[in-house]
Amino acid sequence: MLSLSEIFCSLQGESTFAGLPCVFVRLAGCNLSCAYCDTGYAARKSDGVEITLAEIVDRVAVYRVPLVEVTGGEPLLQGQTPELVRSLLDLGYTVLVETNGSLDISSLDLRAHLIVDVKTPGSGMVDSFHQPNLACLQPHHQIKFVLVDAADFFWSLDFIKQHLIFLAGKEIIFSPVVASFQPAELAGLILQHRVRVRLQLQLHTLLWPASERGR
Ligand code: SF4
């Protein structure tokens, strides 16, 4: 059984797949508590409903969309998540898994497109990253830094430099928390420092700013 917060269809908004229709499977429960978290309603496993893997697959199929994202909360907190991801891949879906980076990703099927966060100081969770994950990253995996301010930008540059052996050639996403870090300021810093990262704005917050969930 898995604890499910919600399943819904929306536009993918926080990766190189941004803008594509996508079915989101949001699992309940998270081991972190980020300052900017917008999914507090899925913070505890008890916030979700118990559901079987087969029921999730059936509900995903209803939408007839080939792209599926398994997210949370933190999906790797649930023991059946690797099996869920593998099942979806075996059915022919393109599967994204969004993880906060604090747990071991090695149990996940390598065919999945992992979007792995590295938490910055502004998140309040800066020491959470599971360093061995770096060695598991594949060329199609993506690393995401959510930046609260310019200090987070410079911290992230240092992290990338320190771990360049693992991160060179990978897709690296810088996503600003727009309430505290203007996208134009981040764009200016990226250009000024000639950093090979992708500026990513959270699409759903631009399209549906008042929506709390299901988008
Ligand atoms: S890891 Fe994600 S779900 Fe968990 S607290 Fe941080 S932002 Fe929220």
Boltz pocket constraint, residues with backbone or C-beta under 6 A from the ligand:
constraints:
  - pocket:
      binder: B
      contacts: [[A, 30], [A, 31], [A, 32], [A, 33], [A, 34], [A, 36], [A, 37], [A, 38], [A, 39], [A, 40], [A, 72], [A, 73], [A, 74], [A, 100]]
      max_distance: 6.0
